[in-house]
């Protein structure tokens, strides 16, 4: 099937707004422009990537260089009028995304079902889904708070915890309780109806499992090892699944990844099926240190009901590029690097090795 990809990372903010006529903030627009070519890594030579201006010479130069090194990939287009495609494949779905595709010339028949499912996508993308998954896996230390009294009650049991907005992206909207004022928490409650409260861990390594929910159920797509700068996304390791598993085992040999994968896959499939969701899923996890010095896996820190940078990293590594992937407002200073999307906007997506 011919797919057309769209990098719309601002969709998480659109989900929070709940409106199709949402106007992205400047940072969201900058990120979308800067990473517009990232889905190239996800597709094949018969697919397409929607970009604002397919005639931009910088795209052409970048694509020629990338294809010389890594083989053919999708073509860039700026309109879907007259283009033969079977599947629309955005970073994430919402009513806002449907209207974006309409502006790119997609016929209503291509996005109508996703318009009808817009509220489902919004509900499923709520951090309540992570709470449901954690509880199904027997994990505690998470709740939804609708008042400051709920927050204070949680603090009595878990003095060290995080406050999270129900919808946010790339770690934004995530705060340690001791670093945010009550007025800030109340502001999130006022805008989004509640906040999620989650106990903190003595974390050793962040990683994720990548899944795809299809008509035939849940499929495991691979692993992602990522790095955070505080609570925001910092970058990914570019390595094979085998290498990521080896590194996790070297840090904490006692953890059982296979058992965790099976349990998460089964529980997540049940939740996704109940919502009627189809598409990519990334579950952020954490290897953490217990009080006795042993290690365990926190099997669900976040559930991303969309593509993630982990999917990009996995696809880049599959084409043979190993090292580290990062996004930065500054151009890469390392001697050896490859742009993963041409340097068009404010941010730079690149791999170093």
N, C-alpha and C positions, 0 to 999 in steps of 0.2 A: 504493500500500500504506500502511496506517495503521501508524505507528511509535509506540513508547513509549520515550522517552529517560530515562536515569538518569545523574545526575552522581555518580560514585563514584571520586574521585581517589585514595582510599586503596587502590584496587585494586593499584597498583604495589607497595605494601608487602605486600599479601596474596600477590602473586606471589613475593616474596622468601621469605615464610614457607612457601609451598607447601601450606597447609592451608585447607580449606573453612570450618573453624570458627574462623578467625582473628578476633581482636578488635582493631579499629583503635586506634591510640594517640589520645590526646586531640586532637592537632594534626590528624590525619586526619579525625576526626569533625567538628571545627570547620570545616575547609575544605569538607567535603561539605555541611554545613548552610548555610554562608555562600554557597556557589555553587549551591545547589540548583536555581535557576531558569535557570542559564546555557544549558542545552540548548534553552530556548525559541527562541533565535536560530537553531538548527539545523533546526527543524521547520517544518511548515506548519499551516494551520488545522484539518486533519483528524487531526493527531497529538496525542500526550499527553506530559506530563513527570511522572514520579513524584516526589513530594515527601513529606516526613514528615507534613505536615498541610495538606491542600489547602484547609481552611476558615480558615486563618490570614488575618486581615484585611489584614495587610501584603502578602501575595501578591496579593490582589485589588486593592488600591489601586495597587500597582506595575504590575500587568498592564493595568489600565484606562489608566493614563498612557502606558505603552509602546505600546499598540495605537492610541491616539489619534495618536501621532507616527509609528509605523512600520508600521501595518497589523496584520491579524490573525495570530495564531500559535497554537501548541499550547495545549491546556487542561491544567490541573493536576489530578492525581488522586492519591489515597493508597492505592488498592487496584485491582488488576486483575481482581477477581472480577466477572464479568458484563460486562466491557469487551471490545468487539470490536477486537482489534489483530492485525496480521499479523507484525510484526517487533519484537523486543526490541533496543534500541539503547543499551547502556550506554557510559560513557566508556571502559571496558576490560573484557575478559572474563577470568574465572578460575572455579575451582570456588566460591570465595567469592561471586562475583557471582551465580552460579546460585542459591545459597541466599538471597541478598538478594532476588532476584526471587520466589523461593518464598514468602518472608515477606510480600511485597507481593501475594500471591494468584495469581501466574502458575502455570498448570498445568504439570505435569512435561513434557508434550509440547512446550512452548514453549522449554524450556531444556535438555532432555536431550542434544541433540546437542552443545551447548557444554560440558556436563559431561563428555561423552565426549572432547571435544577439549581439556580443561583442561591436560593436560600439554603438548600442542602449543603452546598459548598461552604457557605458562610458558617453554618452550624458545625460542620465537620472540622473546619479550620480553627475553631475556638479551642483554646488551651484546655477546655473541659475534656476534650478527647484524650489528651495526655493523662489527665486525672483518671479517666475511666480505664485506660490501658494499665496504668500503674496499679490500680486497685484490683484489676483482674489478675495481675501477676503477683498479688500478695504484698505489694509495697505500701508503706504508710507514709505519713509526713507530707500530705498534700490536701488542700481543701480550697473551696471557692468562698470568698468573703464578699458580702454585700454591704457591710457596715464597718466602721472603725472598731466597734466592739468585737466583731468577729475577728479582726486582725489582732486586737489585744489578747483575746482568748487564746488564739493560736500561739502567740508569743510566750504564753505561760508554759506551753509544752515544748516549744522549739524556739529558744532564744536567738538562734542563728538561722535565718531563713531568707528566702528571696520573695519579692513581690513582683508579679508579672501581670502586664496588661493582657486581657484575653486574646487580643489580636495585635501583633507587632512583627517586625522583621529584623533578621540579622542581629538579634540580641538587643535591639532597641526596645524600650518598654520593659526592661528587666532591671531590677534594683535590689541591692541588699537592703534589708529592713532598716538597718542602722544608718543608712546613707540617704534616706529619702524622708522628707517631711510628711506629716499627716495630710497637709493640704494637697500635696502631690498625689497621694494615694486616693484622697477623696475626689480629686479631679479626674483620675482614671475611672473611678466608680461612676461618676456623673456622666462621663462620655460613653463608657462601654458597659455599664450596668453592674460590674463587679471587678474583683481582682483575684488572681490565683496566688496562693501562698504555698511555697515549697521549701522543705527543709534543705539545708546545705550539706555538702559532703566534703570530706578531706580528699579532694580529687587528685588523681595521679595522671590520667590520660583521657582526653575526650575522643570519642569515635562515634561512628554511626553505622547502622545497617540500612541498606537501600532495598526497597521492595517495589513491586508493581502489582496492583490489584486489577485483574482482568475478568473477563466473563467466566473463566474457568477457575477463578480463585486467586490466591496470593502466590506470587513468585518472588524468590529471593534474587536480587540483582547484584549484590556485592557489598563490600565494606568501604568505609571512608574514615580516614583519620584526619582530624582537623585541629586547628589551634585558635584560641580566642585571645583577643586583646581586651582583658577585663571581661565584660559581658557581651562584647561585640565580636563579629566574625573577624578572624585574623588571617586564615589561610588553610591550605590542605596539603597533606603529603601526597605526592604523585608516586604511587607504587602499586604493585599487583596485590590482589587479595591475599595471596600466600605470604607476601612480605609484611602486610599489615597484621595478619594473624601471628606471624613470627614475632613481630615487635611487641604486640600485646602480651604474648606468652612470656617473652623475656622480662617484661615489667612485672607481671603478675601471673606466674605460671599456674596458680591454683584455680584461676577462673575458667569456667566451662562455657566457651563461646557457642558451641553447637547446641547445648541445652537451652541457652538463652535465645538463640535464633529460632529454634523450634517453638518455644513458648510464646515469644513475641509475635511470630508469624501467625500462629493459630489464633491468638487473642485479637490481633489487629485485623485479621480477616473477618472475624465475627463482627467487630465494630464497623468496619467499612461496609460489609454486606448489609448490615442493618440500616445504614445511611443511604445505600445505593451508590456508593462512590466507586469510580473506576479511574485509574491513573497512577502516577508515581507517588511514593511515600518514603520519607526519610525519618528514621527514628534515632534521635541523638541519645547517646549513652555515655556512661562514665565508669572507668575503673577507679575505685576509691579504696582508701586505706581504713580499715576498722581500728577500733581502740586497742585490740590485741596484736596489731601489726600485720594481720592477714589482709587479703584483698578480696573485694567482691565487685560485682557489676551492678550499677544502678541501671536497670534495663530500659528506663524511659525518662529522659530529661525533657525532651521535646518531641512532638510529632509534627512533621512538616507535610502537609497534605498538598504537595506540589513538587516540582523539581527543586533540587538544592545544588549548592556548589559541590557537594559530594558526588552527585551524578556527573558533573562536568569533570571533576578530578578523575573519577573512575574511567570515563571515556577517553580522557587525555592519556592516562597511563596505558590503556588498552592499545593505543596507537604507538606506544613505545617511548613516550616522553616521561622520564623519571626525574624526580627532584622535589621541588616545593612550588605550590601555586599560591599567589597572593594577589590582593587588590590594594592599591595605594593611590593616594592623591598625587604622589611624586613618581616620576619616571624611575624605573629600576636602575640601581647603581652598580649591580653586580656585572662582572665581565661577561658571563654566559647567561643569556636569558632569551626567552621566546615570548612574544606577545600572544596571548590566547584570544584576544580580540584587538583589532587595530586601535592605536592610540588616537581616538577621535574626540572623546569627551574629557571630562574633568578627572575621571579615575582611570587607573591603568590596571588591567588584568594581565598577569604574566606568570611564566614559570621560570624558576632559576634552577641551575644544576651545575 
